[in-house]
Amino acid sequence: MSLTLSINGEAAPVQAELHDTLLSVLRDRLHLTATKRGCNQGVCGACTVSVDGVPVRACLSLAHGCEGAQVRTLEGLCDTPRVRALQQAFSATGAFQCGFCTPGMLVAAEALLGREPAPDAAAVRSALSGNLCRCTGYVKIVEAVLAAAATLRDGGPT
């Protein structure tokens, strides 16, 4: 079946069965590979994307259910000030190691900073609670999000 999704601000006509997930369409048909395939059960958060500004699990979202919505992947968010600040802070604090969880973490953190420009550590932990990291222990990730928030409040990334 044919459908047209709005992906990163552009119309993306694709062929998808009614049972195809947004994750499979993004990765396998549109070749947007920042969205990671992790658990396929909505537990790990590696597949987190923004749908109408809300972080969602692409592995649990049916592609046809996203028709008419604005879907943003990390590829479409990379040039935004919030994601640039987050990337710089993740790098500066050592918030990623293997990097597999990073795209989902960045999408979730970007949404948090969009609705709450001055979060505290508890708010960051809550916003990222659906994203699992097997490497870092989360302390550096929380520090990075707080640092990015401070940078944005001080005028943005350099």
C-alpha contacts under 8 A as a table, 3 or more apart, distances in Angstrom:
res1	aa1	res2	aa2	distance
1	M	15	Q	5.38
1	M	16	A	5.38
1	M	17	E	5.66
1	M	18	L	7.51
2	S	13	P	7.10
2	S	14	V	5.80
2	S	15	Q	4.51
2	S	16	A	6.22
3	L	13	P	5.72
3	L	14	V	5.60
3	L	15	Q	6.34
3	L	16	A	7.13
3	L	64	H	7.01
3	L	67	E	7.08
4	T	11	A	6.28
4	T	12	A	5.30
4	T	13	P	4.08
4	T	14	V	6.08
4	T	67	E	6.43
5	L	11	A	5.79
5	L	12	A	5.08
5	L	13	P	6.30
5	L	14	V	7.62
5	L	66	C	6.88
5	L	67	E	5.16
5	L	68	G	6.70
5	L	69	A	7.35
5	L	70	Q	7.80
5	L	71	V	7.65
6	S	9	G	5.88
6	S	10	E	5.38
6	S	11	A	4.65
6	S	12	A	5.93
6	S	67	E	7.34
6	S	68	G	6.99
6	S	69	A	6.54
6	S	70	Q	5.31
6	S	71	V	5.91
7	I	10	E	5.37
7	I	11	A	6.33
7	I	12	A	6.28
7	I	70	Q	6.47
7	I	71	V	4.88
7	I	72	R	5.79
7	I	73	T	7.49
7	I	76	G	7.88
8	N	70	Q	7.37
8	N	71	V	6.10
8	N	72	R	4.69
8	N	73	T	6.56
8	N	75	E	7.63
8	N	76	G	4.71
8	N	77	L	7.71
9	G	70	Q	7.13
9	G	71	V	7.81
9	G	72	R	7.59
9	G	76	G	7.78
14	V	25	V	7.82
14	V	29	R	7.31
14	V	30	L	7.99
16	A	19	H	7.96
16	A	20	D	6.00
16	A	25	V	7.15
16	A	63	A	7.34
16	A	64	H	7.68
17	E	20	D	5.31
18	L	62	L	7.38
18	L	63	A	7.58
18	L	64	H	6.33
19	H	62	L	6.50
19	H	63	A	7.95
20	D	24	S	6.49
20	D	25	V	7.00
20	D	62	L	5.89
20	D	63	A	6.02
20	D	64	H	7.86
21	T	24	S	5.34
21	T	25	V	6.45
21	T	58	A	6.68
21	T	59	C	5.76
21	T	60	L	6.57
21	T	61	S	5.53
21	T	62	L	4.24
21	T	63	A	5.06
22	L	25	V	5.13
22	L	26	L	6.02
22	L	58	A	5.06
22	L	59	C	6.41
22	L	60	L	7.71
22	L	61	S	5.56
22	L	62	L	5.36
22	L	63	A	4.20
22	L	64	H	8.00
22	L	66	C	7.65
23	L	26	L	5.18
23	L	27	R	6.08
23	L	35	T	7.19
23	L	37	R	7.30
23	L	47	C	6.81
23	L	58	A	4.64
23	L	59	C	5.06
23	L	61	S	7.65
23	L	63	A	7.90
24	S	27	R	5.33
24	S	28	D	5.35
24	S	29	R	7.18
24	S	59	C	7.54
25	V	28	D	5.49
25	V	29	R	5.00
25	V	30	L	6.25
25	V	63	A	6.88
26	L	29	R	6.00
26	L	30	L	4.96
26	L	31	H	6.10
26	L	32	L	5.37
26	L	33	T	7.32
26	L	35	T	7.56
27	R	30	L	5.84
27	R	31	H	4.63
27	R	32	L	5.01
27	R	33	T	5.17
27	R	35	T	7.04
28	D	31	H	5.58
28	D	32	L	7.92
32	L	35	T	6.72
32	L	73	T	7.75
32	L	75	E	7.21
33	T	36	K	6.48
34	A	73	T	7.33
34	A	74	L	6.13
34	A	75	E	6.67
34	A	103	P	6.08
35	T	46	A	6.72
35	T	47	C	4.84
35	T	48	T	6.74
35	T	49	V	7.13
35	T	73	T	6.78
35	T	74	L	7.14
35	T	103	P	6.56
35	T	104	G	7.08
36	K	46	A	5.13
36	K	47	C	4.84
36	K	100	F	7.31
36	K	101	C	7.86
36	K	103	P	7.59
36	K	104	G	7.78
37	R	40	N	6.58
37	R	46	A	6.46
37	R	47	C	5.88
37	R	59	C	7.55
38	G	44	C	6.50
38	G	45	G	7.69
38	G	46	A	5.71
38	G	47	C	6.95
39	C	42	G	6.78
39	C	43	V	6.56
39	C	44	C	6.09
40	N	43	V	7.78
40	N	59	C	5.40
40	N	60	L	7.46
41	Q	44	C	7.80
41	Q	59	C	6.80
41	Q	60	L	6.91
42	G	45	G	6.36
42	G	57	R	5.79
42	G	59	C	6.26
42	G	60	L	6.01
43	V	130	G	6.72
43	V	131	N	7.57
43	V	132	L	7.83
44	C	47	C	7.89
44	C	130	G	6.54
44	C	131	N	5.30
44	C	132	L	4.96
45	G	48	T	5.31
45	G	57	R	6.36
45	G	101	C	7.44
45	G	104	G	5.81
45	G	105	M	7.68
45	G	130	G	5.64
45	G	131	N	4.23
45	G	132	L	6.33
46	A	100	F	7.17
46	A	101	C	5.21
46	A	102	T	7.67
46	A	103	P	6.86
46	A	104	G	4.79
46	A	105	M	7.62
46	A	131	N	6.67
46	A	132	L	7.60
47	C	57	R	5.60
47	C	58	A	5.39
47	C	59	C	6.41
47	C	103	P	7.93
47	C	104	G	5.92
48	T	55	P	6.08
48	T	56	V	5.42
48	T	57	R	4.71
48	T	58	A	5.97
48	T	103	P	7.60
48	T	104	G	4.65
48	T	105	M	7.78
48	T	107	V	6.54
48	T	108	A	7.03
49	V	55	P	5.50
49	V	56	V	5.59
49	V	57	R	6.51
49	V	58	A	6.33
49	V	71	V	7.09
49	V	72	R	6.05
49	V	73	T	5.14
49	V	74	L	7.21
49	V	104	G	6.99
49	V	107	V	6.18
49	V	108	A	7.82
50	S	53	G	5.25
50	S	54	V	5.11
50	S	55	P	4.45
50	S	56	V	6.06
50	S	70	Q	7.88
50	S	71	V	5.65
50	S	72	R	4.99
50	S	73	T	6.44
50	S	107	V	6.82
50	S	108	A	7.98
50	S	111	A	7.75
51	V	54	V	5.25
51	V	55	P	6.34
51	V	56	V	6.56
51	V	66	C	7.71
51	V	69	A	6.39
51	V	70	Q	5.58
51	V	71	V	4.55
51	V	72	R	6.44
52	D	69	A	5.91
52	D	70	Q	4.95
52	D	71	V	6.40
53	G	70	Q	7.75
53	G	111	A	6.74
54	V	111	A	6.70
55	P	107	V	6.92
55	P	108	A	5.75
55	P	111	A	6.76
56	V	61	S	7.64
57	R	60	L	5.53
57	R	61	S	6.44
58	A	61	S	5.03
58	A	62	L	7.74
59	C	62	L	7.87
61	S	65	G	7.03
61	S	66	C	7.55
62	L	65	G	5.23
62	L	66	C	6.85
63	A	66	C	5.33
63	A	67	E	7.05
64	H	67	E	5.50
66	C	69	A	5.31
66	C	70	Q	7.88
66	C	71	V	7.60
72	R	75	E	7.73
72	R	76	G	5.59
72	R	77	L	6.73
73	T	76	G	5.26
73	T	77	L	6.41
73	T	107	V	7.50
74	L	77	L	4.90
74	L	78	C	5.89
74	L	103	P	6.22
74	L	104	G	7.99
74	L	106	L	7.51
74	L	107	V	6.29
75	E	78	C	5.57
76	G	79	D	7.26
77	L	80	T	5.47
77	L	83	V	6.42
77	L	107	V	7.84
78	C	83	V	5.64
78	C	84	R	6.43
79	D	83	V	6.97
79	D	84	R	6.54
80	T	83	V	5.49
80	T	84	R	6.18
81	P	84	R	5.09
81	P	85	A	6.04
81	P	152	L	7.69
81	P	156	G	6.62
81	P	157	P	6.83
82	R	85	A	5.17
82	R	86	L	6.12
82	R	110	E	5.93
82	R	113	L	7.16
82	R	114	G	7.82
82	R	148	A	7.46
82	R	152	L	7.07
82	R	156	G	7.99
83	V	86	L	4.84
83	V	87	Q	5.95
83	V	106	L	6.74
83	V	107	V	7.93
83	V	110	E	6.11
84	R	87	Q	5.11
84	R	88	Q	6.18
84	R	157	P	6.60
85	A	88	Q	5.21
85	A	89	A	6.10
85	A	148	A	5.05
85	A	149	A	7.83
85	A	151	T	6.84
85	A	152	L	6.91
85	A	156	G	6.85
85	A	157	P	5.03
86	L	89	A	5.04
86	L	90	F	5.94
86	L	106	L	6.87
86	L	109	A	7.88
86	L	110	E	7.69
86	L	144	A	6.77
86	L	145	V	6.26
86	L	148	A	5.13
87	Q	90	F	5.10
87	Q	91	S	6.17
87	Q	106	L	7.75
88	Q	91	S	5.18
88	Q	92	A	6.07
88	Q	148	A	7.73
88	Q	157	P	7.63
89	A	92	A	4.98
89	A	93	T	5.96
89	A	95	A	7.88
89	A	144	A	4.83
89	A	145	V	7.07
89	A	147	A	6.14
89	A	148	A	5.64
90	F	93	T	5.43
90	F	94	G	5.82
90	F	95	A	4.68
90	F	96	F	6.53
90	F	140	K	7.80
90	F	141	I	6.80
90	F	144	A	5.15
90	F	145	V	7.68
91	S	94	G	5.29
91	S	95	A	6.48
91	S	96	F	7.35
92	A	95	A	7.81
92	A	144	A	7.84
93	T	140	K	6.10
93	T	141	I	7.90
93	T	143	E	7.21
93	T	144	A	6.01
94	G	97	Q	7.25
94	G	140	K	6.46
95	A	136	T	6.73
95	A	138	Y	7.71
95	A	139	V	7.96
95	A	140	K	4.63
95	A	141	I	4.71
95	A	143	E	7.96
95	A	144	A	6.47
96	F	99	G	5.38
96	F	102	T	6.71
96	F	135	C	7.68
96	F	136	T	6.57
96	F	140	K	7.99
96	F	141	I	7.41
97	Q	135	C	6.22
97	Q	136	T	6.64
98	C	101	C	7.99
98	C	135	C	6.99
99	G	102	T	5.06
99	G	103	P	7.81
100	F	103	P	7.22
101	C	104	G	5.70
101	C	105	M	6.16
101	C	131	N	7.24
101	C	132	L	6.85
101	C	133	C	5.86
102	T	105	M	4.93
102	T	106	L	5.95
103	P	106	L	5.14
103	P	107	V	6.25
104	G	107	V	5.20
104	G	108	A	6.16
104	G	131	N	6.78
105	M	108	A	5.21
105	M	109	A	5.94
105	M	128	L	6.64
105	M	131	N	6.27
106	L	109	A	5.04
106	L	110	E	5.86
107	V	110	E	5.11
107	V	111	A	6.37
108	A	111	A	5.27
108	A	112	L	6.38
108	A	127	A	6.68
108	A	128	L	6.31
109	A	112	L	4.95
109	A	113	L	6.20
109	A	124	V	7.48
109	A	127	A	6.95
109	A	128	L	6.90
109	A	145	V	6.75
110	E	113	L	5.21
110	E	114	G	6.11
111	A	114	G	4.99
111	A	115	R	6.50
112	L	115	R	5.43
112	L	116	E	5.73
112	L	117	P	7.67
112	L	119	P	7.98
112	L	124	V	7.49
112	L	127	A	6.39
113	L	116	E	4.92
113	L	117	P	4.79
113	L	118	A	7.41
113	L	119	P	7.46
113	L	149	A	6.65
114	G	117	P	6.38
116	E	119	P	5.78
117	P	149	A	6.02
117	P	152	L	7.90
117	P	153	R	7.24
118	A	146	L	7.90
118	A	149	A	6.10
118	A	150	A	7.33
118	A	153	R	7.84
119	P	122	A	7.86
119	P	123	A	5.62
119	P	124	V	6.43
119	P	146	L	7.07
119	P	149	A	7.48
120	D	123	A	5.35
120	D	124	V	6.42
120	D	146	L	7.21
121	A	124	V	5.07
121	A	125	R	6.17
121	A	142	V	6.47
121	A	143	E	7.94
121	A	146	L	7.14
122	A	125	R	5.11
122	A	126	S	6.12
123	A	126	S	5.03
123	A	127	A	6.07
124	V	127	A	5.11
124	V	128	L	6.13
124	V	142	V	6.21
124	V	145	V	7.10
124	V	146	L	7.68
125	R	128	L	5.20
125	R	129	S	5.74
125	R	142	V	6.77
126	S	129	S	5.04
127	A	130	G	7.45
128	L	131	N	5.40
129	S	132	L	7.44
133	C	136	T	6.45
133	C	137	G	7.09
133	C	138	Y	7.14
134	R	137	G	7.24
136	T	139	V	7.22
136	T	140	K	6.93
136	T	141	I	7.60
137	G	140	K	7.51
138	Y	141	I	4.99
138	Y	142	V	6.14
139	V	142	V	5.31
139	V	143	E	6.22
140	K	143	E	4.92
140	K	144	A	6.01
141	I	144	A	5.01
141	I	145	V	6.31
142	V	145	V	5.25
142	V	146	L	6.24
143	E	146	L	5.17
143	E	147	A	6.04
144	A	147	A	4.99
144	A	148	A	6.05
145	V	148	A	5.06
145	V	149	A	6.16
146	L	149	A	5.09
146	L	150	A	6.29
147	A	150	A	5.08
147	A	151	T	6.16
148	A	151	T	4.98
148	A	152	L	6.13
149	A	152	L	5.18
149	A	153	R	6.22
150	A	153	R	5.10
150	A	154	D	6.14
151	T	154	D	5.02
151	T	155	G	6.42
151	T	156	G	5.34
151	T	157	P	6.17
152	L	155	G	5.29
152	L	156	G	4.08
152	L	157	P	6.60
153	R	156	G	6.76
